[in-house]
C-alpha cells in the first residue's frame, strides 16, 4: 500500500514539486515529504482547501522554509488515491 500510494503521488503531484523525499522517492519510511514549486504555492494551498484535503505542513515538522508538506502513505490506497486525485484536479483547474 505505501509504495503504491507513493507511485500515485509521484504520478499526479510530482510534477508540481521541487523536492520529493521519503516513500515516493526512495520507498523508505511511511511519509512523503515534498516541497511545492515556489511559483504555485498559493494555488496549492487553495487547491487543498477546495479539495477538502488536509496535509501536515513543513512548519509543523520543524521546517522553516515555506512550501513543504508531509503525507502519510500508510492510509488505505483508495483513500490516499482519492485525496491525491482531488488535489490534482483542483490544482489543474487553478493553474489554467
VEXFIKOL-954079 format. One record per residue (C-alpha): residue number from 0; residue in one letter; y, x, z. Coordinates in Angstrom, 1 decimal. Example, Ala and Ser with C-alpha at 12.3 -4.5 7.8 and 13.67 -1.06 7.14 Angstrom:
2
0  A  -4.5  12.3  7.8
1  S  -1.1  13.7  7.1
This chain:
96
0  X  0.0  0.0  0.0
1  X  2.5  2.7  0.9
2  X  2.0  4.7  -2.3
3  X  2.1  1.6  -4.5
4  X  5.3  0.5  -2.7
5  X  6.7  3.9  -3.3
6  X  6.0  3.7  -7.0
7  X  7.6  0.2  -7.2
8  X  10.7  1.7  -5.5
9  X  10.9  4.6  -7.9
10  X  10.3  2.4  -11.0
11  X  13.1  -0.1  -10.2
12  X  15.6  1.6  -7.9
13  X  15.0  5.3  -8.6
14  X  17.5  5.3  -11.5
15  X  20.3  4.4  -9.1
16  X  19.5  7.2  -6.6
17  X  20.9  10.8  -6.4
18  X  18.2  11.8  -4.0
19  X  14.8  10.3  -3.1
20  X  12.7  11.7  -0.2
21  X  9.5  10.7  1.6
22  X  6.8  8.3  0.3
23  X  8.5  7.6  -3.1
24  X  8.9  11.3  -3.8
25  X  6.0  13.1  -2.1
26  X  3.7  10.4  -0.9
27  X  4.1  11.7  2.6
28  X  5.2  9.7  5.6
29  X  5.9  6.0  6.0
30  X  9.5  5.8  4.8
31  X  11.5  6.4  1.6
32  X  14.9  7.9  2.3
33  X  17.4  7.7  -0.6
34  X  21.0  8.2  -1.5
35  X  22.6  5.8  -3.9
36  X  24.8  7.3  -6.6
37  X  28.4  7.7  -5.3
38  X  29.9  5.6  -8.1
39  X  27.8  2.5  -7.3
40  X  27.6  2.5  -3.5
41  X  29.9  -0.6  -3.1
42  X  27.9  -2.6  -5.8
43  X  24.6  -1.6  -4.0
44  X  25.9  -2.9  -0.7
45  X  26.9  -6.1  -2.4
46  X  23.6  -6.4  -4.1
47  X  21.8  -6.1  -0.7
48  X  23.9  -8.9  0.7
49  X  23.4  -11.2  -2.3
50  X  19.6  -10.4  -2.4
51  X  19.4  -11.0  1.4
52  X  17.6  -7.7  1.9
53  X  18.3  -5.6  5.0
54  X  17.8  -1.8  4.9
55  X  18.3  0.8  7.6
56  X  21.5  2.8  6.8
57  X  21.6  6.5  7.0
58  X  24.2  6.2  9.8
59  X  21.5  4.5  11.9
60  X  19.3  7.6  11.3
61  X  22.0  10.1  12.1
62  X  23.1  10.9  8.5
63  X  26.9  11.1  8.3
64  X  27.1  11.1  4.5
65  X  27.6  7.6  3.0
66  X  25.2  6.0  0.7
67  X  21.9  6.9  2.5
68  X  19.3  4.3  3.3
69  X  15.7  4.2  4.7
70  X  13.0  1.8  3.6
71  X  9.7  1.3  5.4
72  X  7.0  1.5  2.8
73  X  4.3  0.1  5.2
74  X  5.1  -3.6  4.7
75  X  2.8  -5.7  2.6
76  X  3.0  -4.8  -1.1
77  X  4.1  -8.3  -2.2
78  X  6.8  -8.4  0.4
79  X  8.2  -5.0  -0.5
80  X  8.0  -5.6  -4.2
81  X  9.8  -8.9  -3.8
82  X  12.6  -7.2  -1.9
83  X  12.9  -4.3  -4.4
84  X  13.0  -6.7  -7.4
85  X  15.7  -8.8  -5.7
86  X  17.9  -5.8  -5.1
87  X  17.3  -4.6  -8.7
88  X  18.1  -8.0  -10.1
89  X  21.4  -8.3  -8.2
90  X  22.4  -4.7  -8.8
91  X  21.8  -5.0  -12.6
92  X  24.0  -8.1  -12.7
93  X  26.8  -6.4  -10.7
94  X  26.8  -3.3  -13.0
95  X  27.2  -5.2  -16.2
